[in-house]
Amino acid sequence: MPVRRSALEKLLSFVNKSLNSSVGRKLVKLVTGSSAYKLLISEINRLREIKLEEKVRSMPLPNHIAIIMDGNRRYAVEKGISKEEGYKLGSEKLREVLDWCISLGIKVVTVYAFSTENFKRDRKEVNYLLDLCSEELDRALADPNIHQNEVKVNVIGHFDLLPEDIRKKAKNLMEATKNYSKYVLNVALAYGGRQEIVDAITKIARDVKEGKLDPKDINEETVSSYLYTKGLPDPDLVLRTSGEERISNFLLWQLAYSELYFSDVYWPAFRKKDFLEAIYTYQQRKRRFGK
C-alpha cells in the first residue's frame, strides 16, 4: 500500500508540474478553448440540469414565488453594455422565468418590477424604465403565452405615482386577464411594502369610520384582505438575485413566514439551473423542519 501511494503521489506531482509549465498551460488553454471541450461541458451541464429538475419535480413545489430582480445595472457594467441594454435583457429574462414557473406548475409569481425608491434615480434612467414598463405591458397584453396558459395578471402598487398611460395599460391588461385562473402573475410597479401597509391602514380606518368594519373584528386576516395581494397566498419562497441579502421594502407583511433565498447571479444572467437550485434549497429546508 505505501508503495502504491508513493507512486500515485509522484504521478500527481508530475501532472501538476506539467500543467504548470509554459507548455502545459498552453495545452490546457488549447483544450479548454476548443469547440469540442465547450460542447462536452455544455452537455454535462445540460444533463445535470435535467437531473436537478427531476429531483425538484419529485418533491412538493412552492405555490407562490416572489422575485426581487436585482443586478441589471451591475450586469451591464460587467459586460460593457449600456444600462438600458441591461434592463432590456432583464425584462426578457422575466418572460423566460415565467415560462419555467408555468412548466413546473408554480401557480403564483410576484415580481418586483419598479419600486417607489426607483423614482429617486436619474431622471433619464427613470424615464427609460417607465417606457420599458409601458412596452412590457403592451407585450403582455398581446402575448399568446399569457392567454393560452390563462395567466391572470395583477399590477400592484401605488398607482397615483405612475404616468396616466401606464395606469391605463395596466388596467387594460388586468381587465383582459381577470377571468383567468390557472396562474397568477403579480407585477409590482411603483411599489413599496411600507406604502402598501399604510394604504391598508388608511382603508381600514375609512371603513371603521363609515361603520363598515368593527374594530373588534380586525385581525391578521382582515389586514391581509386590505393589501394589494388580497385573496392570494403569501409567498412560500422569496428569491433575490445579484448577491444582495436584503428585502428592500418588498412584501413586508406577506413574507413573515417565507423562505428567503439569495442568489449571487445578476438577474439577466440568471439560468434555469440557478432557478432550480433555489427551489431545491427551499424543498430541503421544508423537509428538514418537517413543514
Salt bridges, closest charged atoms under 4 A:
GLU43 OE2 - ARG46 NH2 2.63
GLU53 OE2 - ARG57 NH2 2.94
GLU53 OE1 - LYS272 NZ 2.95
ASP70 OD2 - ARG74 NH2 2.99
ASP70 OD2 - ARG240 NH2 2.90
GLU96 OE1 - LYS93 NZ 2.90
GLU125 OE2 - ARG73 NH1 3.50
GLU125 OE1 - LYS83 NZ 3.33
GLU125 OE2 - ARG121 NH1 3.29
GLU135 OE1 - LYS88 NZ 3.33
GLU136 OE1 - ARG95 NH1 2.73
GLU136 OE2 - ARG139 NE 3.50
ASP138 OD2 - LYS169 NZ 2.87
GLU164 OE1 - ARG167 NH2 3.19
GLU175 OE2 - LYS178 NZ 2.83
ASP199 OD2 - HIS158 ND1 3.22
ASP207 OD1 - ARG206 NE 3.41
GLU210 OE1 - LYS212 NZ 3.16
GLU244 OE2 - ARG74 NH1 3.20
GLU244 OE1 - ARG246 NH1 2.64
GLU259 OE1 - ARG285 NH1 3.36
ASP274 OD1 - ARG271 NH2 2.90
GLU277 OE2 - LYS273 NZ 2.77
